[in-house]
Amino acid sequence: MKTRERILLCTLALFNEHGEPNVTTLDIANELDISPGNLYYHFRGKEALLEALLDAFIDNTQSLLHLDIDPDELSPEDYWLFLHLLFESIISYHFLFQDLSNLSGRYAFINRAMQQWIAALRKTLLRVLLALREQGHMDCDDDSLERLLDTLCQTFLFWLDYQRITRGDQQDASLGVRQVLGLLLPYLDADTREWMLMLINRYA
């Protein structure tokens, strides 16, 4: 593995474990047993490391938030896979979500990138909800749909922080998936609710 890749993997692990504010470039160099100069050769400071990790997270979720498939063609398995992969990516880069407002306030590039990411998440979720409603699977007026959309986005953004506070280090994508699917249940018709419950029970 190249030194640059080792540095990024080590930085991600340290940020996830201790939180970005509590990790210095010297900590990273010591963990890798390389000189600070060697680290600086590849990444000129912590901000450059943050940018690289943020880019990796965005790339990792790009295909999920820009679905090529028509929402009308999504099956229960597609919903499950979409949600599971998205929560897995959030867990893999959970330092971004542990104190997102603080990170966004300290780093303008994080604020810009995450605003765009949240907008893409919201757009994708809206496409799915509208498809469910247009197919007659969901009974939800425009105001209720907007509130549901906000709740779903908030769950993706803050679920991991809630988990950390209430369950310690338990980071299980299935819990996030069950939460999101459960939020949809009150709005679904009987048949759609049945297969949604099937997906939820799969995680029980």
Residue pairs with C-beta under 8 A, 6 or more apart in sequence:
1 9
3 34
3 38
3 42
4 42
4 43
6 32
7 28
7 32
7 34
7 39
7 42
7 43
7 49
8 49
8 52
8 53
8 56
10 28
10 31
10 32
11 23
11 28
11 49
11 53
12 53
12 92
12 93
12 95
14 23
14 27
14 28
14 31
15 23
15 53
15 95
16 93
16 94
16 95
19 95
19 98
19 99
20 46
20 50
20 95
20 103
21 99
21 102
23 46
24 46
25 36
25 39
25 40
25 43
25 45
25 46
25 49
26 36
28 39
28 49
29 35
29 36
29 38
29 39
32 39
43 49
43 52
47 107
50 107
50 110
51 109
53 93
53 96
54 96
54 109
54 110
54 113
56 93
57 89
57 92
57 93
57 96
58 113
58 117
60 89
60 92
60 93
61 86
61 89
61 117
64 82
64 85
64 86
64 89
64 124
65 117
65 120
65 121
65 123
65 124
66 120
66 124
67 82
67 124
67 127
69 78
71 127
71 128
71 130
71 131
71 132
72 131
72 134
72 135
74 82
74 128
74 131
76 195
76 196
76 198
76 199
79 128
79 181
79 199
80 177
80 199
80 202
83 176
83 177
83 180
83 181
84 173
84 174
84 177
86 156
87 156
87 159
87 173
87 176
87 177
88 173
90 97
90 156
90 159
90 160
90 176
91 160
91 171
91 173
94 160
94 171
96 103
96 110
96 114
97 157
97 158
97 160
97 161
98 160
98 161
98 164
99 161
100 114
100 157
103 110
104 110
104 111
104 114
105 111
118 153
118 157
121 153
121 156
122 149
122 153
125 149
125 152
125 153
126 149
129 138
129 140
129 145
129 148
129 149
130 145
132 138
132 184
132 188
132 192
133 139
133 140
133 145
136 189
137 188
137 189
137 191
137 192
138 184
138 187
138 188
138 189
138 192
139 187
139 188
139 189
140 148
140 187
144 187
148 183
148 184
148 187
151 183
152 180
152 183
155 176
155 179
155 180
155 183
156 176
156 180
159 175
159 176
159 179
160 171
160 176
163 170
163 171
163 172
163 175
163 176
164 171
174 203
175 203
177 199
177 203
178 200
178 203
178 204
181 196
181 199
181 200
182 200
184 196
185 193
185 196
185 197
188 196
